[in-house]
Amino acid sequence: MMGYGAYGGMLMWLILIIFVVVIVYFVFERSKKSGNQDRLSGESPTEVLKKRYAKGEITKEEFETIKRDIEQ
């Protein structure tokens, strides 16, 4: 008929899968970027730093160093 045989059908599925993966990738990348902007847009860098220190993500020395850098 078309001359592609069984490989033509597999190629069509492969192209469809690649297309879906690319779309999902871009959707996730876009949501990560907008999520970071929304979360940080209302907070000052000092507020974010204080929250990180309160959660125990950084030590007191790191807190003081970063705070000095931010305030300069």
FENRA-V585138 format. One line per field, one symbol per residue. psi: psi as a letter, one per 30 degrees, with the letter a starting at -180 (. if undefined). burial: b if it has 24 or more other ideal C-beta (glycine too) atoms within 12 Angstrom, else e. A space follows every 50 residues. Layout:
BEGIN
psi=???
burial=???
END
This chain:
BEGIN
psi=dfgfbffeeeeeeeeeeeeeeeeeeeeeeeeeeeeeeeefefkleeeeee eeeefgflleeeeeeeeeeef.
burial=eeeeeeeeeeeeeeeeeeeeeeeeeeeeeeeeeeeeeeeeeeeeeeeebe eeeeeeeeeeeeeeeeeeeeee
END
